[in-house]
Protein backbone atom coordinates (compact mmCIF):
# COMPACT_ATOMS: atom_id res chain seq x y z
CA UNK A 1 0.00 0.00 0.00
CA UNK A 2 0.96 3.61 -0.49
CA UNK A 3 -0.40 6.59 1.43
CA UNK A 4 -0.13 9.89 -0.45
CA UNK A 5 -0.20 13.18 1.39
CA UNK A 6 1.63 16.14 2.87
CA UNK A 7 3.59 16.27 6.10
CA UNK A 8 1.50 19.12 7.48
CA UNK A 9 -2.02 17.89 6.67
CA UNK A 10 -3.81 16.80 9.87
CA UNK A 11 -6.13 14.60 7.78
CA UNK A 12 -3.08 12.75 6.47
CA UNK A 13 -1.63 12.61 9.97
CA UNK A 14 -4.67 10.69 11.22
CA UNK A 15 -3.93 7.91 8.74
CA UNK A 16 -0.18 8.00 9.38
CA UNK A 17 -0.70 7.71 13.13
CA UNK A 18 -3.12 4.82 12.73
CA UNK A 19 -0.64 3.03 10.45
CA UNK A 20 1.94 3.32 13.22
CA UNK A 21 -0.50 2.17 15.88
CA UNK A 22 -1.24 -0.92 13.80
CA UNK A 23 2.35 -1.42 12.61
CA UNK A 24 1.11 -1.79 9.03
CA UNK A 25 3.30 -2.08 5.97
CA UNK A 26 2.47 1.08 4.06
CA UNK A 27 4.77 3.42 2.14
CA UNK A 28 4.24 7.13 2.75
CA UNK A 29 4.60 9.22 -0.40
CA UNK A 30 4.95 12.96 0.21
CA UNK A 31 2.80 14.71 -2.38
CA UNK A 32 1.60 18.31 -2.71
CA UNK A 33 -1.96 18.35 -4.01
CA UNK A 34 -1.45 21.90 -5.30
CA UNK A 35 1.73 21.28 -7.30
CA UNK A 36 1.51 21.39 -11.10
CA UNK A 37 2.99 17.88 -11.34
CA UNK A 38 1.05 16.46 -8.39
CA UNK A 39 -0.11 12.84 -8.71
CA UNK A 40 -3.09 13.52 -6.47
CA UNK A 41 -5.71 14.67 -9.04
CA UNK A 42 -5.15 11.50 -11.06
CA UNK A 43 -5.74 9.40 -7.94
CA UNK A 44 -8.55 11.42 -6.37
CA UNK A 45 -10.76 13.54 -8.66
CA UNK A 46 -11.38 15.88 -5.72
CA UNK A 47 -7.66 16.68 -5.66
CA UNK A 48 -7.43 16.16 -1.89
CA UNK A 49 -5.18 14.22 0.44
CA UNK A 50 -4.89 11.70 1.93
CA UNK A 51 -5.17 9.06 -0.78
CA UNK A 52 -4.53 5.38 -0.12
CA UNK A 53 -3.44 3.23 -3.08
CA UNK A 54 -4.10 -0.44 -2.40
CA UNK A 55 -1.97 -3.30 -3.65
CA UNK A 56 -4.78 -4.43 -5.98
CA UNK A 57 -4.78 -1.09 -7.81
CA UNK A 58 -7.86 0.33 -6.09
CA UNK A 59 -7.75 3.77 -4.47
CA UNK A 60 -9.46 5.02 -1.31
CA UNK A 61 -10.16 8.58 -0.15
CA UNK A 62 -10.70 10.57 2.09
CA UNK A 63 -9.49 10.31 5.71
CA UNK A 64 -12.58 8.76 7.42
CA UNK A 65 -12.77 6.05 4.77
CA UNK A 66 -9.02 5.44 4.85
CA UNK A 67 -8.73 5.14 8.63
CA UNK A 68 -11.70 2.78 8.79
CA UNK A 69 -10.19 0.57 6.10
CA UNK A 70 -6.76 0.54 7.75
CA UNK A 71 -8.35 -0.31 11.09
CA UNK A 72 -9.78 -3.53 9.63
CA UNK A 73 -6.36 -4.83 8.60
CA UNK A 74 -5.04 -5.77 12.03
CA UNK A 75 -6.48 -6.26 15.52
CA UNK A 76 -7.26 -4.82 17.96
CA UNK A 77 -9.87 -2.61 16.34
CA UNK A 78 -9.75 1.08 17.24
CA UNK A 79 -13.22 1.57 15.72
CA UNK A 80 -15.91 -0.77 17.07
CA UNK A 81 -17.64 -2.80 14.37
CA UNK A 82 -21.17 -2.18 15.60
CA UNK A 83 -23.38 -0.95 18.38
CA UNK A 84 -23.49 2.24 20.40
CA UNK A 85 -19.71 2.37 20.80
CA UNK A 86 -19.26 2.55 17.03
CA UNK A 87 -21.59 5.52 16.69
CA UNK A 88 -19.97 7.28 19.62
CA UNK A 89 -16.54 6.81 18.05
CA UNK A 90 -17.76 8.13 14.71
CA UNK A 91 -19.27 11.12 16.48
CA UNK A 92 -15.87 11.89 17.98
CA UNK A 93 -14.31 11.61 14.55
CA UNK A 94 -16.94 13.96 13.09
CA UNK A 95 -16.23 16.49 15.85
CA UNK A 96 -12.46 16.26 15.37
CA UNK A 97 -12.78 16.63 11.60
CA UNK A 98 -15.05 19.63 12.08
CA UNK A 99 -12.46 21.22 14.35
CA UNK A 100 -9.83 20.64 11.68
CA UNK A 101 -12.10 22.12 9.01
CA UNK A 102 -12.62 25.22 11.15
CA UNK A 103 -8.89 25.59 11.87
CA UNK A 104 -8.03 25.22 8.18
CA UNK A 105 -10.72 27.73 7.16
CA UNK A 106 -9.43 30.20 9.73
CA UNK A 107 -5.85 29.72 8.55
CA UNK A 108 -6.72 30.25 4.88
CA UNK A 109 -8.78 33.35 5.68
CA UNK A 110 -5.92 34.81 7.75
CA UNK A 111 -3.51 34.29 4.84
CA UNK A 112 -5.54 36.41 2.43
CA UNK A 113 -4.49 40.01 1.85
CA UNK A 114 -5.51 42.06 4.88
CA UNK A 115 -8.02 44.14 2.94
CA UNK A 116 -9.76 40.97 1.70
CA UNK A 117 -9.97 39.11 5.00
CA UNK A 118 -13.33 38.53 6.66
CA UNK A 119 -13.11 39.14 10.39
CA UNK A 120 -16.59 37.64 10.68
CA UNK A 121 -15.49 34.38 9.08
CA UNK A 122 -12.44 34.17 11.35
CA UNK A 123 -14.62 34.81 14.39
CA UNK A 124 -17.09 32.12 13.37
CA UNK A 125 -14.35 29.52 12.94
CA UNK A 126 -12.83 30.43 16.31
CA UNK A 127 -16.24 30.06 17.96
CA UNK A 128 -16.64 26.58 16.44
CA UNK A 129 -13.26 25.57 17.81
CA UNK A 130 -14.00 27.01 21.26
CA UNK A 131 -17.36 25.22 21.51
CA UNK A 132 -15.79 21.95 20.38
CA UNK A 133 -12.99 22.15 22.94
CA UNK A 134 -15.52 22.90 25.67
CA UNK A 135 -17.67 19.97 24.56
CA UNK A 136 -14.70 17.62 24.59
CA UNK A 137 -13.72 18.53 28.12
CA UNK A 138 -17.32 18.25 29.29
CA UNK A 139 -17.48 14.70 27.93
CA UNK A 140 -14.22 13.57 29.52
CA UNK A 141 -14.52 10.78 32.04
CA UNK A 142 -12.15 10.05 34.91
CA UNK A 143 -9.85 7.76 32.94
CA UNK A 144 -7.14 8.48 30.36
CA UNK A 145 -9.32 7.69 27.33
CA UNK A 146 -12.41 9.23 25.76
CA UNK A 147 -14.22 5.90 25.52
CA UNK A 148 -14.35 2.83 27.73
CA UNK A 149 -11.02 1.85 29.24
CA UNK A 150 -8.74 1.69 26.24
CA UNK A 151 -7.19 3.80 23.51
CA UNK A 152 -9.46 4.14 20.49
CA UNK A 153 -9.86 6.03 17.26
CA UNK A 154 -11.68 8.72 19.25
CA UNK A 155 -8.51 9.51 21.19
CA UNK A 156 -6.32 9.49 18.09
CA UNK A 157 -8.46 11.86 16.02
CA UNK A 158 -9.12 14.28 18.87
CA UNK A 159 -5.44 14.46 19.78
CA UNK A 160 -4.58 15.20 16.14
CA UNK A 161 -7.23 17.95 16.06
CA UNK A 162 -6.08 19.64 19.27
CA UNK A 163 -2.42 19.49 18.28
CA UNK A 164 -3.26 20.99 14.88
CA UNK A 165 -5.06 23.85 16.64
CA UNK A 166 -1.91 24.39 18.71
CA UNK A 167 0.08 24.40 15.46
CA UNK A 168 -2.06 26.70 13.32
CA UNK A 169 -4.17 28.62 15.84
CA UNK A 170 -2.08 28.85 19.00
CA UNK A 171 -4.02 30.30 21.92
CA UNK A 172 -4.41 29.54 25.60
CA UNK A 173 -7.28 27.06 25.52
CA UNK A 174 -5.53 25.08 28.28
CA UNK A 175 -6.03 27.91 30.74
CA UNK A 176 -9.79 27.45 30.47
CA UNK A 177 -9.81 23.66 30.22
CA UNK A 178 -7.63 22.28 32.98
CA UNK A 179 -8.91 18.70 32.62
CA UNK A 180 -8.45 18.48 28.86
CA UNK A 181 -4.84 19.68 28.92
CA UNK A 182 -3.42 16.68 30.83
CA UNK A 183 -5.58 14.31 28.79
CA UNK A 184 -3.97 15.59 25.60
CA UNK A 185 -0.51 15.42 27.14
CA UNK A 186 -1.04 11.75 27.90
CA UNK A 187 -2.37 10.78 24.47
CA UNK A 188 0.12 12.87 22.51
CA UNK A 189 3.00 11.06 24.23
CA UNK A 190 2.20 7.94 22.22
CA UNK A 191 4.91 7.05 19.67
CA UNK A 192 2.36 7.15 16.84
CA UNK A 193 1.67 10.82 17.50
CA UNK A 194 5.24 11.81 18.32
CA UNK A 195 6.45 10.23 15.10
CA UNK A 196 3.92 11.98 12.87
CA UNK A 197 4.21 15.57 14.11
CA UNK A 198 4.72 17.90 11.16
CA UNK A 199 7.85 20.00 10.81
CA UNK A 200 7.55 23.12 12.92
CA UNK A 201 5.04 21.73 15.40
CA UNK A 202 6.40 22.26 18.88
CA UNK A 203 5.34 20.04 21.72
CA UNK A 204 3.04 21.97 24.05
CORRA-V123925 format. One record per residue. RES is the residue in one small letter. SS is DSSP state (@ for helix, = for strand, . for the rest). Layout:
res:RES ss:SS
res:RES ss:SS
This chain:
res:x ss:.
res:x ss:=
res:x ss:=
res:x ss:=
res:x ss:=
res:x ss:.
res:x ss:.
res:x ss:.
res:x ss:.
res:x ss:@
res:x ss:@
res:x ss:@
res:x ss:@
res:x ss:@
res:x ss:@
res:x ss:@
res:x ss:@
res:x ss:@
res:x ss:@
res:x ss:@
res:x ss:@
res:x ss:@
res:x ss:.
res:x ss:.
res:x ss:.
res:x ss:.
res:x ss:=
res:x ss:=
res:x ss:=
res:x ss:=
res:x ss:.
res:x ss:.
res:x ss:.
res:x ss:.
res:x ss:.
res:x ss:.
res:x ss:.
res:x ss:.
res:x ss:.
res:x ss:@
res:x ss:@
res:x ss:@
res:x ss:@
res:x ss:.
res:x ss:.
res:x ss:.
res:x ss:.
res:x ss:.
res:x ss:.
res:x ss:.
res:x ss:=
res:x ss:=
res:x ss:=
res:x ss:.
res:x ss:.
res:x ss:.
res:x ss:.
res:x ss:.
res:x ss:=
res:x ss:=
res:x ss:.
res:x ss:.
res:x ss:@
res:x ss:@
res:x ss:@
res:x ss:@
res:x ss:@
res:x ss:@
res:x ss:@
res:x ss:@
res:x ss:@
res:x ss:.
res:x ss:.
res:x ss:.
res:x ss:.
res:x ss:.
res:x ss:.
res:x ss:.
res:x ss:.
res:x ss:.
res:x ss:.
res:x ss:.
res:x ss:@
res:x ss:@
res:x ss:@
res:x ss:@
res:x ss:@
res:x ss:@
res:x ss:@
res:x ss:@
res:x ss:@
res:x ss:@
res:x ss:@
res:x ss:@
res:x ss:@
res:x ss:@
res:x ss:@
res:x ss:@
res:x ss:@
res:x ss:@
res:x ss:@
res:x ss:@
res:x ss:@
res:x ss:@
res:x ss:@
res:x ss:@
res:x ss:@
res:x ss:@
res:x ss:@
res:x ss:@
res:x ss:.
res:x ss:.
res:x ss:.
res:x ss:@
res:x ss:@
res:x ss:@
res:x ss:.
res:x ss:.
res:x ss:@
res:x ss:@
res:x ss:@
res:x ss:@
res:x ss:@
res:x ss:@
res:x ss:@
res:x ss:@
res:x ss:@
res:x ss:@
res:x ss:@
res:x ss:@
res:x ss:@
res:x ss:@
res:x ss:@
res:x ss:@
res:x ss:@
res:x ss:@
res:x ss:@
res:x ss:@
res:x ss:@
res:x ss:.
res:x ss:.
res:x ss:.
res:x ss:.
res:x ss:.
res:x ss:.
res:x ss:.
res:x ss:.
res:x ss:.
res:x ss:.
res:x ss:.
res:x ss:.
res:x ss:.
res:x ss:@
res:x ss:@
res:x ss:@
res:x ss:@
res:x ss:@
res:x ss:@
res:x ss:@
res:x ss:@
res:x ss:@
res:x ss:@
res:x ss:@
res:x ss:@
res:x ss:@
res:x ss:@
res:x ss:@
res:x ss:@
res:x ss:.
res:x ss:.
res:x ss:.
res:x ss:.
res:x ss:.
res:x ss:@
res:x ss:@
res:x ss:@
res:x ss:.
res:x ss:@
res:x ss:@
res:x ss:@
res:x ss:@
res:x ss:@
res:x ss:@
res:x ss:@
res:x ss:@
res:x ss:@
res:x ss:@
res:x ss:.
res:x ss:.
res:x ss:.
res:x ss:@
res:x ss:@
res:x ss:@
res:x ss:@
res:x ss:.
res:x ss:.
res:x ss:.
res:x ss:.
res:x ss:.
res:x ss:.
res:x ss:.
res:x ss:.
res:x ss:.
res:x ss:.
